[in-house]
Amino acid sequence: MAPKKDNEDSITWYNDNIIKFCDVCINYITKNGRGQLMRWREIEDLFKERVGKRCPFKSLKNKFDSMKKDWRLWKFLKTGETGLGWNATTGKLDCSDEWWERKLKEKPEAKKYRHKGVFPLVEEKWDQLFGDAVATGVGCVAPSLNPEYVDKVINVEEQIEDVDGWSEDAYHEYSQYSRLESLDHQEGTFWQNFTQEVSGNPNPTNSVVTKTNKSVKRRKRESGGSALMREHIHGSQERHSEILDVIKQNRNSKKDDVGISIVQAMDIMNRMAANSDVDIGGDIWCRAMQLFRNPTDRELFYNMPSDDARLAWIKFAETRNIKPCMTSEQTGEAWMKEILNGHPNRCIGAFRMSASMFTKLCEDLKNNYGLTSSDRMSIKEKVGIFVYTLALGLSNRDVSERFQRSGETISRVFHEVLESICGRSKGYVGLAREYIRPKDATFQCIPPHIENDSRYMPYFKDCIGCIDGTHIDASIRVADQMRYRGRKGVPTFNVMATPSMNFPKPPEGKYYVVDKGYPDRRGYLAPYPRLRYHQSQFEHVLPTNAQEAFNRAHSSL
């Protein structure tokens, strides 16, 4: 890359700089005409005078070409569309997802305008710069037109000398030809004049060909040039007449194609009411009346094979107008930004961790464990849903309301983050395996609470952990709660757990301490059966033999 020159400044193309650059180009084209080559070095000086910074002329030319491509792409999105709204808050078009999907199928490169549109004032400048005509307040003039030619009257008689070989017809044809030659000065009004002439109702425009009473010498023989010109003009007029006829035929054919009328659709509804398929004035009847206002719905209803199909279609159509549920202005993404950028206590209260720790967790899951964002949800919002659910123990419905997402989306995102943490589909290679692992993988060290207690040392010096069951409260549907109820009367899950972090398979010579519900096998040390075991059983009577003494120490470990 070439080094930056001292007299060159970096330009950031914000809307303000784009508008100033467009004004410079518009003034240049108005002064010199679009047909002339653009002298970019001169534009570079004009741009510096306007902005106060120098930008290389090559960069200005590239920006000009880029704006023209963006303008064509933006016009493609809005061509033939009505009712498109501009949201000043979000800076984009207010359009439905179906509209965007239809447009993106035609031009995928228009995707960049889905989340950020073109600023209205920039669009106005682009229309003046790249459009066919601009509004001057006096007439419709092309940007390339030199203003001194506007409203100029061309007198053909003053330009034609009294020369042999000109007939009256040749003069008329030359007048027509002169008007074609002066299109550079009639660009804004050409098509209006053209349609009026073809329809047989000519109307003078700014550039007018006038004929004076000055006589022209005539000859009976017509020149070859004038004959070719007359033949060319005559053929053009015939082709234009054919085009107008085709347009009129298409317009008449559209008027004749009225489709299925409301009366025809109502005849079928009356027949269905007579057969007791629907009740007159009922919900299905009223819904059908709304559908019949749409010509396409009437066509579908009329051409269905049976009344049962029509009735099922009306019932299904009711679901198309379901009122949106999540309509809060504070979306989940907005709430996440507010929490992470707000007071530190708010982040700790919501996620049980600081904002920096939360950000680090998101980056770790993204870079090392395959968690990705989607078109409508960022990684931070996904991790926020997962951590918020676990930190506060909330239900799917509560989290759905907080993040303004459907219950299905909350469930799917929760399991997506859970998969990146557990790595179940990858052989449990995830974030959990990285952090939940033994502190001492070789188990060479004796746990301090055993080594420093004479009740356990040296009898349990090879113990590496304890395994026991525990009951965790669970939310179970009413029909299945009975089999989950324990001695406390509430639904629970019976979970096997270990109080320490050492939970791999025990190596040779090491063992876990387990309760009497587990079998006594190598690596798992259970108490003696059919003897006193729990501490409460030894409160008044001390152990009477070595087996009871072992059970007492085993239960207190």
Secondary structure in CASP SS format (residue, H / E / C, confidence):
PFRMAT SS
TARGET T0000
AUTHOR 0000-0000-0000
METHOD secondary structure of the structure
MODEL  1
M C 1.00
A C 1.00
P C 1.00
K C 1.00
K C 1.00
D C 1.00
N C 1.00
E C 1.00
D C 1.00
S C 1.00
I C 1.00
T C 1.00
W C 1.00
Y C 1.00
N H 1.00
D H 1.00
N H 1.00
I H 1.00
I H 1.00
K H 1.00
F H 1.00
C H 1.00
D H 1.00
V H 1.00
C H 1.00
I H 1.00
N H 1.00
Y H 1.00
I H 1.00
T H 1.00
K H 1.00
N H 1.00
G C 1.00
R C 1.00
G C 1.00
Q C 1.00
L C 1.00
M C 1.00
R C 1.00
W H 1.00
R H 1.00
E H 1.00
I H 1.00
E H 1.00
D H 1.00
L H 1.00
F H 1.00
K H 1.00
E H 1.00
R H 1.00
V H 1.00
G C 1.00
K C 1.00
R C 1.00
C C 1.00
P C 1.00
F H 1.00
K H 1.00
S H 1.00
L H 1.00
K H 1.00
N H 1.00
K H 1.00
F H 1.00
D H 1.00
S H 1.00
M H 1.00
K H 1.00
K H 1.00
D H 1.00
W H 1.00
R H 1.00
L H 1.00
W H 1.00
K H 1.00
F H 1.00
L H 1.00
K H 1.00
T C 1.00
G C 1.00
E C 1.00
T C 1.00
G C 1.00
L C 1.00
G E 1.00
W E 1.00
N E 1.00
A C 1.00
T C 1.00
T C 1.00
G C 1.00
K E 1.00
L E 1.00
D E 1.00
C C 1.00
S C 1.00
D H 1.00
E H 1.00
W H 1.00
W H 1.00
E H 1.00
R H 1.00
K H 1.00
L H 1.00
K H 1.00
E H 1.00
K C 1.00
P H 1.00
E H 1.00
A H 1.00
K H 1.00
K H 1.00
Y H 1.00
R C 1.00
H C 1.00
K C 1.00
G C 1.00
V C 1.00
F C 1.00
P H 1.00
L H 1.00
V H 1.00
E H 1.00
E H 1.00
K H 1.00
W H 1.00
D H 1.00
Q H 1.00
L H 1.00
F H 1.00
G C 1.00
D C 1.00
A C 1.00
V E 1.00
A E 1.00
T C 1.00
G C 1.00
V C 1.00
G C 1.00
C E 1.00
V E 1.00
A C 1.00
P C 1.00
S C 1.00
L C 1.00
N C 1.00
P H 1.00
E H 1.00
Y H 1.00
V C 1.00
D C 1.00
K C 1.00
V C 1.00
I E 1.00
N E 1.00
V H 1.00
E H 1.00
E H 1.00
Q H 1.00
I C 1.00
E C 1.00
D C 1.00
V C 1.00
D C 1.00
G C 1.00
W C 1.00
S C 1.00
E H 1.00
D H 1.00
A H 1.00
Y H 1.00
H H 1.00
E H 1.00
Y H 1.00
S H 1.00
Q H 1.00
Y H 1.00
S H 1.00
R H 1.00
L H 1.00
E H 1.00
S H 1.00
L H 1.00
D H 1.00
H H 1.00
Q C 1.00
E C 1.00
G C 1.00
T C 1.00
F H 1.00
W H 1.00
Q H 1.00
N H 1.00
F H 1.00
T H 1.00
Q H 1.00
E H 1.00
V H 1.00
S C 1.00
G C 1.00
N C 1.00
P C 1.00
N C 1.00
P C 1.00
T C 1.00
N C 1.00
S C 1.00
V C 1.00
V E 1.00
T E 1.00
K C 1.00
T C 1.00
N C 1.00
K C 1.00
S C 1.00
V C 1.00
K C 1.00
R C 1.00
R C 1.00
K C 1.00
R C 1.00
E C 1.00
S C 1.00
G H 1.00
G H 1.00
S H 1.00
A H 1.00
L H 1.00
M H 1.00
R H 1.00
E H 1.00
H H 1.00
I H 1.00
H H 1.00
G H 1.00
S H 1.00
Q H 1.00
E H 1.00
R H 1.00
H H 1.00
S H 1.00
E H 1.00
I H 1.00
L H 1.00
D H 1.00
V H 1.00
I H 1.00
K H 1.00
Q H 1.00
N H 1.00
R H 1.00
N H 1.00
S H 1.00
K H 1.00
K H 1.00
D H 1.00
D C 1.00
V C 1.00
G C 1.00
I C 1.00
S C 1.00
I H 1.00
V H 1.00
Q H 1.00
A H 1.00
M H 1.00
D H 1.00
I H 1.00
M H 1.00
N H 1.00
R H 1.00
M H 1.00
A H 1.00
A H 1.00
N C 1.00
S C 1.00
D C 1.00
V C 1.00
D C 1.00
I C 1.00
G C 1.00
G C 1.00
D H 1.00
I H 1.00
W H 1.00
C H 1.00
R H 1.00
A H 1.00
M H 1.00
Q H 1.00
L H 1.00
F C 1.00
R C 1.00
N C 1.00
P H 1.00
T H 1.00
D H 1.00
R H 1.00
E H 1.00
L H 1.00
F H 1.00
Y H 1.00
N C 1.00
M C 1.00
P C 1.00
S C 1.00
D H 1.00
D H 1.00
A H 1.00
R H 1.00
L H 1.00
A H 1.00
W H 1.00
I H 1.00
K H 1.00
F H 1.00
A H 1.00
E H 1.00
T H 1.00
R H 1.00
N H 1.00
I C 1.00
K C 1.00
P C 1.00
C C 1.00
M C 1.00
T C 1.00
S C 1.00
E C 1.00
Q C 1.00
T C 1.00
G H 1.00
E H 1.00
A H 1.00
W H 1.00
M H 1.00
K H 1.00
E H 1.00
I H 1.00
L H 1.00
N H 1.00
G C 1.00
H C 1.00
P H 1.00
N H 1.00
R H 1.00
C H 1.00
I H 1.00
G H 1.00
A H 1.00
F H 1.00
R C 1.00
M C 1.00
S C 1.00
A H 1.00
S H 1.00
M H 1.00
F H 1.00
T H 1.00
K H 1.00
L H 1.00
C H 1.00
E H 1.00
D H 1.00
L H 1.00
K H 1.00
N H 1.00
N H 1.00
Y C 1.00
G C 1.00
L C 1.00
T C 1.00
S C 1.00
S C 1.00
D C 1.00
R C 1.00
M C 1.00
S C 1.00
I H 1.00
K H 1.00
E H 1.00
K H 1.00
V H 1.00
G H 1.00
I H 1.00
F H 1.00
V H 1.00
Y H 1.00
T H 1.00
L H 1.00
A H 1.00
L H 1.00
G C 1.00
L C 1.00
S C 1.00
N H 1.00
R H 1.00
D H 1.00
V H 1.00
S H 1.00
E H 1.00
R H 1.00
F H 1.00
Q C 1.00
R C 1.00
S C 1.00
G H 1.00
E H 1.00
T H 1.00
I H 1.00
S H 1.00
R H 1.00
V H 1.00
F H 1.00
H H 1.00
E H 1.00
V H 1.00
L H 1.00
E H 1.00
S H 1.00
I H 1.00
C H 1.00
G C 1.00
R H 1.00
S H 1.00
K H 1.00
G C 1.00
Y C 1.00
V C 1.00
G C 1.00
L H 1.00
A H 1.00
R H 1.00
E H 1.00
Y H 1.00
I C 1.00
R C 1.00
P C 1.00
K C 1.00
D C 1.00
A C 1.00
T C 1.00
F C 1.00
Q C 1.00
C C 1.00
I C 1.00
P C 1.00
P H 1.00
H H 1.00
I H 1.00
E H 1.00
N C 1.00
D C 1.00
S C 1.00
R C 1.00
Y C 1.00
M C 1.00
P C 1.00
Y C 1.00
F C 1.00
K C 1.00
D C 1.00
C E 1.00
I E 1.00
G E 1.00
C E 1.00
I E 1.00
D E 1.00
G E 1.00
T E 1.00
H E 1.00
I E 1.00
D E 1.00
A C 1.00
S C 1.00
I C 1.00
R C 1.00
V H 1.00
A H 1.00
D H 1.00
Q C 1.00
M H 1.00
R H 1.00
Y H 1.00
R E 1.00
G C 1.00
R C 1.00
K C 1.00
G C 1.00
V C 1.00
P E 1.00
T E 1.00
F E 1.00
N E 1.00
V E 1.00
M E 1.00
A E 1.00
T C 1.00
P C 1.00
S C 1.00
M C 1.00
N C 1.00
F C 1.00
P C 1.00
K C 1.00
P C 1.00
P C 1.00
E C 1.00
G C 1.00
K C 1.00
Y E 1.00
Y E 1.00
V E 1.00
V E 1.00
D C 1.00
K C 1.00
G C 1.00
Y C 1.00
P C 1.00
D C 1.00
R E 1.00
R C 1.00
G C 1.00
Y E 1.00
L E 1.00
A C 1.00
P C 1.00
Y C 1.00
P C 1.00
R C 1.00
L C 1.00
R C 1.00
Y C 1.00
H C 1.00
Q H 1.00
S H 1.00
Q H 1.00
F H 1.00
E C 1.00
H C 1.00
V C 1.00
L C 1.00
P C 1.00
T C 1.00
N C 1.00
A H 1.00
Q H 1.00
E H 1.00
A H 1.00
F H 1.00
N H 1.00
R H 1.00
A H 1.00
H H 1.00
S H 1.00
S H 1.00
L C 1.00
END
